[in-house]
Amino acid sequence: MIVSNEKMSSEQTREILEKYDREARYRTFKGFLARIVAAIAITFSVFQIYTAAFGVLDAMIQRSVHLAFGFSLIFLLYPASKKWSREKLHWFDLLLAIIAPLTTIYVVANYKELVLRAGTVTSLDLIVGLLGIALVLEAARRVVGLPISVVAICFILYALYGRYIPGILAHRGVSFQRLVGHLFYTTEGIFGIPLGVSSTFVFLFILLGAFLERTGLGQLFIDLANALAGWATGGPAKVAVFSSGMMGMISGSSVANVVGTGTFTIPMMKKLGYKPEFAGAVEATASTGGQLMPPIMGAAAFLMAEFTGIAYSKIIVSAAIPAALYYFGVWMGVHWEAKKLGLRGLSKEELPKMKKVLMERGHLLFPLVAIIYLLVTGFTPMKAALYAIVFSVASSLIRKSTRIKFSDIPAALEAGARGALSVVAATACAGIIIGVVTLTGIGLKLGTALVDLAGGNLLITLFFTMLTSLVLGMGVPTTANYVITSTIAAPALLRLGVPILPAHMFAFYFGIIADVTPPVALAAMAGAGIARANPMRTGLTASRLAIAAFLVPYAFVLSPQLLLVKVSNPLEVIWPAFTCAVGLFTLSGGLAGYLFGNLAAWERLLYGLGGVLLVEPRRTTDLIGFGLIVLAFLLQRVRMRLTKKS
């Protein structure tokens, strides 16, 4: 495979990752402290594997131990201030790394008494609980960012002082003791469903990703993508779409995925002739979409399974068509841009041979095949992930060239625990938000207010939900974004007759696509950093390429059959999927300014408008959409003939 001389050094890559991914700004210890951190992280992973294999503990205990490990590692690895050393441990962080786990160990040690007291909070409970809540907020600030902590604090203030708010948002009031007890000593708050999902399914899938990376699966994806699409029009860009989409399944972070695969794909795209902004945007869009791609979706998908009561195996099947439409839209955007610029693919001499790649490393795909089989045949996500970890190690041993070393196993265990820290912090903090929602009923109230504001109109309600999710996505990670949006908007959509899965999937999609939506667009900013491009232009280009993600959610709400909901015959799925695909085909060409030839302004408008109407799954809009596309095509043919004659 070709390697560009523009390939970035590991130091430059690390700098970009730290700039746009807060989770990457951790301390790097040497010697004794490095061994201590490794020991805690490995023990954390072993605990999770043990409980997955031999049975999960009582919910409160499992989640408390999970958070205790998370607390220790977060306060050891992430300094309180940017000014503090990344190589030395500050005494204050050491103090918090000791005190924070004690607050959750207090819950484990007094579990029976807390259950028997049934909500009665003693003075000691109050002190420990208050300290625990404060430490959750601080841990989330360090790993995830200040916005999520600010949002959680606003919810706490609402719980305490909401009785004084006039109008529909007022509630009867919550005492300080009751609030602390509810948030820290029940499974309705910090130790609620989000942290429960983190302590079971999500951790195992993150750990699986760490093992798969050690086996070299990422490089296999890149080589397969090169063999499949490297020769095609605009080859390197299509390689980026394919490889980053696959890598996104085993990487929980859009930014980390951009940096991981972008250091290879972006220089290749630039060398072929793509503008830097476009190269960075392609990588950002493809990497972000990885969280939409089954079988291993973003962490919020596991939360969706818990919130909706729908099995994760059914969710990944339902998500398949929208994910395929998303990547089809990105693929076509890349294709038309390459056609417009006259960019060809790489020569066969520069590309790996498909047969050789599969013969040498195809067995590394076994764990992914296994996890799909296990999920479809009824295994729980946790068991499926556990067995897939075993398969990943076993499959790597088939050939000597792919065999992981014994030292790679503890390294993967440590990497898995480190990779889970942002999810631990985000889900614990999200638990505060959910706790206030269940205690005050604000979710239903906000949902009612949202419907009233939209005048009961479904499309306007969907638009407000989209805006809420995109704004939250500027500072809140996908998991917390989904928690907040689903608790506010999902009830509103349900009131308007939307089935539960499309309502939640709508919030899930826009929580993810916020990573490529300006002005923040962290994934696009990371792509711009690697491509040495203008960040805002890269973000805008990424939004254009990701147009499917802005339209497809509306399509599956209006036509739930795209999610395989309420299907009575196959045509109900095939027709809306077909019209969406045709709509994205023409819309991407209209946005690029090229569709079987360069387009005039009015042709772009007609193709684009026709494409949007086809994505909306109604017969009337389909007929108008097809009519506009045919009209645009005829006008384009006439113009091209007149141009040739002149």
N, C-alpha and C positions, 0 to 999 in steps of 0.2 A: 504493500500500500504506500502511496505517495506521502512523504512527510515534508511539509513546507518549511522553508527556512525562517518563516515568520512565527514558527511555533514558540509559545511563550515558555519562559523558564518556570520552574516550580515556585520560585520566590514571587514572581509576578502573578502567577495563578493564585497563590495563597493570599496575596494582597487584595486581589479583586474579590475573592471569596469572603474575606473578612470585612471588606467595605460594604457588601450588599447582603451578607448573611450573618446576622448577629450570633447565630449558633456557632459560627466558626471562630469567634473571638475568645478562645479559651487560652488558659495558661499552658505553657509547655515546660514541664518539669524535667529535671535530670536527677539521677541517683536515687536516694532514699524516697523522696516525695513521689517520684515517678512510679516506683514500685508500690507505694501505698495506694495511689490512685488506681493503678492497674489491678491490685488485689481487690479493692472495693468494687470496681467495675466488673471484674470477672465473677466475683461472688454474687453480684446483682444478677448477671446473666444465668449463672448456675441455679440460683433460686427460682428464676422464671421458668427455666427448663424443667426443674424438678417438679414444680407445681403443675406445669402443663402435662408432664408425664404421669404423675401419681395422684393428681387431684388438686384442684384449687382450694385454698383455705376459705374459711368464712369471709364473706365479702369485706367486712370492715377490717379484718386482720390482713387479708391479702393486699388490700389497697394501702393500708397503713405501712406495711413493710416496704411495699413498692415505693411509696413516697419518701420513706426514710432513706432508702438508698439514693433516690433522686436528689434529696436535700443535700446529703453528704457530698456527692459529686459536683453538684451545681455550685455550692459555696466554696469548694476547693478549687474548681477549675475556672470559674467566672468571677473576675474582680468586681468589687462594688463600683469602682471608678475607672474611667479610661486612663487616668493618670497613674494608676497603680501598676506595678511591674507585672509583666506576663511570665516572668521566669522565677520570681520569688513569691512565697505565700505570705500575705499580710496577716498579722495577728488577729485582726477583726474578722477576717474571712474564716480563719481557723476556728475562732470562737463560735461563729454561726454554724460551721460545719459540724460542730459537736452538739450545740444546743438544738438546732433544727430537728435532727432525727429523734431527739429525746421527746419532742412534743408528740410525735406519732407513736413512739414506743410507749408513751403514757397511755395512749388509747388501747394498745395491745395488752399492756399489763393490767389495765383496769376494765377490760372488755366486759366481763360478766357483771361487774358492779354497775357499769354504765347502762347495760341492758336492763338490769333490775330496777334502776332508778327511773327509767322510762322518761327521760327528758329533763329530770331535775338536775340543775347545774349547781355544784358546790363552788365555794370561793376559789379553791385550787383548780377546779375544772375551768372556771372563767379565765383565770390567769393563763393557764396552759393553752386554752382554746384561742384566746386573743393573740397570744404570741404566735401560735401556729398559723392563724389567718394572716398576720402581718408578714410572717416568713414566706408564705405562699406568694403573696403579692410581690415581695422582694425577689424571690427566685424567678418569678415570671418576668419581672422587669429586667433582670440580668440576662436571661437566656433568650427571651422572646421579644422584649422591648417594652418601653414605658406605656404605649397606648393601651395594651390589654389590662395592665394594672390600673390605669386611670378609669377605664370602663368598669372594671370590677368595683373600684372605690365608689364610683357614681351609683352603682346598684346598691351598695351597702348604705350609702347616705339616703337613698330613696327609701330603703326599708326602715331606717330610723326616723326619717322626717317626712315621709310621704303623706302622713296624715294631715299635714298642713298645706298640701297642694290642692288648690281648688279644681273642681271638675271631675272628669271621668277617671283621671289617674290617681285620685286620692284612695287611700286604704285605711283600715281601722287602726293601724299602728302596731309596731312590733317593739317589745322591750329589748334592751341591750342584752340581757341574760339569755332571753329566748333566741335572739339572733345568733349569738355565739354558739349556743347549744345546737341550734339547727344546722349551722354551717360546718361545725367541727366534730360533732358527736353523733351525726346521723348519716345515712347513705343518701340523703337528699341534697347535701352541700358539697364540700370539697371532696368527700369520699363517695361521690355519687357516680352516675353512669359513665361520664367521660373518663374519670380516673379508673373506673372498673374496666373499661375497654382498653385503656392504656396498659393496665396491669395484667392483661390476659392476651387478647388478640394482637394488638398493635405492637407490643414489645417483641413478640415472636416473629412478626413479619419484618420488623427492622433488623432483628438479629439474622433472619434469613438473608436479607439484603447484604449484610456484612459478610456472611459466608460466601454468597454468590460472587461478590466482588473479589474475594480472595481466590476463587477458582478461575478467574479470568473471563467471566461471562460478558463483562462490559466490552472487552476487546473483540470477543466473538461477535457481539451485536454489530460493532462497527465494520468488521470484516464481511459479515453476511450482507450488511446494507450496501457495502461497496460492490460486492459480487452481484447483488440483485439489481441495483439502480445506478451504480457509478458510471456506467456506460451511456445512460439515457441523457436526454436533453437536460442541461443544468444538473448533471449527475451529483456533484458534491452536496448540493442543497437538498436533493432528495435522499441522499445518504444521511444527512443530518436529521431529516424528518423521521426516517425509519429508525435509525439507531437511537436517537434521543427519546422517541416514543417508547421503545423497548426498555431503555435504561431507566426511564421514568417509573417503570413498574417496580424497580428494586431500589429506587432512590426516593426518599420521602420529601426531598426539598427541591423545588424548581431551580433555585439559584445554584445549589450544589450540582444538580444535573447539568445546568448550562456550563458551569466551569469544568466539570468532569469530561464531557464530550466536546464542548465548544473549543477547547484548546486544540483539538484535532480537526474538527469540521469547519470552523470559521476561517482559518488560514487557507484551507482548500477552496472554499467558496470564493474568497477574495482573489486567489491566484487564478481561478477560472474566469473572473471578470465581474462578479457581483459587487455592487457597492458595499462598503463596510456596514452602513446602516441596515441594508437588507440582509447581509450575512448574519449580523448579530440578532436581527429580528427573527429570522428563520429558526435559529438555534433556541432562542427564548420561547417561541411559540410551540415548537415541538417538545421541548423539555417540560414546559408547563402542562401540556396535555397528557403527559405520562400519568398524572394522578387521576385522569379520567378513564384510563385504559385498563380493562379487566385483564388478568384475574386479580392482580394486586393493585388496588386503587389507593387513593389518599387515605390518611387516618380517619378523616371525617366520614368515609364510607362505612367504617365499622360502627361509628356512632349512629349513623343513619339506620343501620340494622337494629340497633338497640332501641332507638327512639320510635321507629315505625313498627317494630315487631316482625319485620320481614327478614327471612334468613339471608345471610350474606351471599350464599350461593345463588339465590334468586336475584339479588341486587346486581351481581356482576353479569348475569345473563341479560337482565333488563338494560344494563348500561352499554351493552355491546354495540347496538345500532347507533346511538348518539355519538359514541366514541369514534366509530368508523366514519361517520359523517364529518366529525371535527377534523380528523386527519385527512379525509378526502378534500375538504376545503383548503387546508394548508398545502397539501400536495399540488392541487390545481393552481393555487396562487404562485407557488414556486415555478410550476411548469410554464405558465403564461409569461411570467417575468423573464424566464430563460429564453423563451421564444422571441419575446420583444427585443431582447439584447443580442440574440443570435448566439447564445452560449451552448456549446456542445458538452458532452460528457468526457470522461477520462478515457484514454486508450486502454485496450485490453491488457497491454503489457504492464500498465500501472496498477492493475486491479488484481486482487486475489481470486483464485479459482474456487467456484462454489463447491465442487466435488471435493477438492483438497481440504477446504475449510471444514466441511461437514465430516469428512473421514477422520480428520485429526482432532477436532474439538466439538463435533456435533453432540457427543454424549453429555456435554455440559448443560444442554437444554433439558435433560431428563427431569430435574427438579421442578421446572415450570410445567412440564407435561403432567408430572405427578400431582402437583398442587391443584391443577384444573380437574384432574380425575377425582381426587379426594373430595374436593368441594362439591362437585356435581353428584357424587355417589353418597353424599349425606354426612361426611365427616365435618366436625365443627371447624371453624377457621383456625382455632388454636391448635387442634390436633393436626390439621393439614399442614400448618406452618412448621410444627415440630417435626413431622415426618419428612417434610421437604428439606429441612436442615440436615437431617441424617442422609437423605438422598444426595444433597449437594456435596457432602464430604465423600460419600461412597462413589458417586459418579466421577469425581475428580481422580480417583485412584485407578480408573480403567486404563489410562495411558500414562506413561512416565512423564511425558512433556506437560501434562496438566495436573499432575499429582501435587496436592498441597502439602507443605511441610508440617511437621508436628507443631512447630512454633507458630504456624499460622492459625491454629485453633484457639489458643489463648488470645492472640491478637484480634481475631474475629469476635471473640466473646467480649473483649474490652471495647472494640469499635462499636459493637451493637449496643452496649450499655451507654456509651457516650452519645450515640446517635439518637437514643430515646429520650435524652434529657429535655429537649425542647417540647416534646409531646407530653412528658410528665408535668412540666411546669404549666404548659398551656391548658391541659385538661384539669389540673387541680384548680387553676384560676377560673376556668370556665365553670367549675363546680360551684364557685361562689355566685356567679351570675344565675345559674340554674336554681340554686338554693333560694335566692331572693325572689325569683320568678314563682317558684312553688309556694313560697311563704306569703307573698302579697297578691298573686294573681295578675301581675303586670303584663305577662305575656298575652293573656286573653284581652286585656284592656287595650294594649297597643295594637293588637290585631283588629279589634273592633274599630279603633280610631283610624287605622289604615284603610279599612273598607269604607268607612264614612267619608274620609278624605277623598277617596277615589270615586265616591258616589255609587258604590256597588258595582263599578265597571271592572271586569276581570283584567283586561289589558292594561288599564291604568294601575291597578293594584300590582300586577306583575312588574310594571315599569318602576314603581316606587320600591318594590322589593329588590329589584336589580340595582337601583341606585344605592339603597342601604347597604347591600352586600359589597358593592364596589368601593364605597366610601370606607366601610369598616376594613376592607382588604388593604387599604393604604397603610395601616399600622398594626393590624391584628392578623395573626396567622390563620390559615385555612380552617383548622380545627375549631378555634374559638369563634371565628367568623360564622361558620356553619351553626354552631351552638346558639349564638345570639340571633342570627337571621331566622333560623328554624323555629325558635321559641316565639318570635314576634310575627313573622310573616306566614309560616306554615298554617297556624290556626286561621288566619285571615283567608288564605287560599282554600282551606277546607270548608270554610263557611260559604264560599262561592261555588262549591260543588266540585272542586278539583280533587281527584283521588290522592291518597296520602303519599304514594311513592313519587308521582310527578311533582307534588308540592315540595317535598324535601329535596328531590334531585335538582329542582330549579335553584334553591338556595345553595346547594353543594357546588353547582357549576360556576355560579358567579363568585363564590368565595375563592375558587381556584383561579379563575381568569383575571382576577384583580392583579395577579402577578405580572401581567403584560398590559395593564391599562394605565396610561399616564394619568396624573403626573408622577406617581411613585414608581410603579412598574418595576419591581426589584429584579425580576428575571431578565427583563429587557435591558435594564441598566447594567447588569452583569455581562450580558452579551455585548453591549456597547463597549464596555471596558476591555474585553478581549479583542474586539474588532477595531478598537481605537476609533470609534465612531461617535457622532453626536448623540447623546443619550435620549433627548426628547424625540428626535427624528426616528431613532431606533424604536422607541416606545410606540410612536404613531404607526410605524410600519408593522410592528408586531400586532397591534390592534387590528390593522387591516387584514393581515394574514389569518388572524384568529376570528374573523368575522363569523364563522360557523358557530363559535361558542356563544356569541351574542344573540344568535337567531334560533339555533336548534332547541334551547330550553323553552322558548315560546312555543315551538312546534310540538314538543312532547307534552306540554301542558294542554294545548288545544287538541292534540291527538295522542292520548295516552297509549295508543297501540304501538307507538314507536318505542315505548318501554315495555312492550308485551303485556300491557294492562288492558283488560276488557276486550280481549281478542276473541271473536266468534268464528272468523275464517281468515286464512292466510292473506287474502287480498287487502284486508284492513291494515296489515303491516307493510306489505309490498308497495302499495300505491303511495302512501305518504313518504316512505323511505325513498322511492324513485323520484317523486317530485322534489323532495328536499335535495337529493343528489344533483338533479338537473339544475335546480335553482342555484346551488352553490357553484356548480360548473360555470354557469353564465355570470353569476355575480362576481366571482373571483376574476374572470376575464374582464368584466366591466371596470372593476377597481384597478386592475393592472394596466388597462388601456390596450389590451391585445386579446383578440379571440379569433383565431384563424386569420389573423392580419391585424394591422394597427387600426384602432377605432377612433372615429371622430367623437366630439363631445356628446352629441345627441345620441349616438349609438351606445356609448358608454352608459348614458342615463337610462336608455330603454332596456339594455341588457341587465343593468343593475336593478332597476325597478321590477322587471319581470322575474329576476331571480329571487328577490325578496318575497314577492307575491306567491311564488311557487313553494317557498319554505313554509308559508302559512297553509296548513292542511285543510283547505275548504275548496269545494268544487268551483265556486264562483271565482275565487282568487287564482285557482289553478288555470281556469280558462283564460282569464285576463292575462295572467303571467305568460302562458304559452303564446298568446296573441301578440304580446309586446316583444317577446323574443323572436318570433317569426318576422314581425315588422322590422325589428332591428337588423336581422339577418338579411332581409331583402334590400333594405336601404344600404347596408354595407356592400352587398354584391353590386348594386347599381353604381354606387360611388366608386368602387374599385375598377369597374369596367370603363366608366367615364374617365377615370384617371389614366388608365392604360391607353385609351384612344387619344387623349390629349398629349 
